Amino acid sequence: MSDRPVTFESLSDLGVMALVARGDQSALGELYDRYGAAAHSLALRVLRDRELAEDVVQEAFVALWRSASTYDPARAKPSTWILTLVHRRAVDMVRHRARRSTASLEPAAAEAIAAEGEDAGSRVWGSIVRARIGRALRRLPDEMREAIELAYFEGYTQSELSELLNIPLGTVKTRTARGLALLREDLDADRESVRTP
């Protein structure tokens, strides 16, 4: 093997990914140079926190390093795979933060209403509704929840989701429609259980 350093200008993303899979750290750096800014922008869009976005991007590239040998070019372009790793970690971070913040919601609700009056009651009721929606979303199959969260909370169009998730547009539409139907059923059942003594 030559002692000359590898130059990446002539290599496609697939070529660079193959080098990463063989343990070439400079190839990982090249992928970061190519996609780090897009990855950070995506993470920031989901998290709205610069430091958390940086953490998520770092975790995603570490995961890429560890799992590069499992990458299948038939399933996704390297750029799509990288951005999917980033996006999933960012969504996981949002879910983790939401679970932590709503874990003690109901005991805090009574205290807030007593301490601050009607305005606090409205805010707490809004928090309870959001918590119910969050619980219903967590009960959906992962692929449906992901499509709904990306479309309705992150503002992706169905065409953008098809590209981001590397699935056909019809699959995105089916997952979204079926997920919304299940979500509606779950929330209706939850509302009925609250009304029934």
PyMOL commands that set and color helices and strands:
alter all, ss='L'
color gray80, all
select helices_A, chain A and resi 13-21+25-47+50-70+78-102+105-116+118-138+142-153+158-165+169-195
alter helices_A, ss='H'
color red, helices_A
deselect
rebuild
show_as cartoon
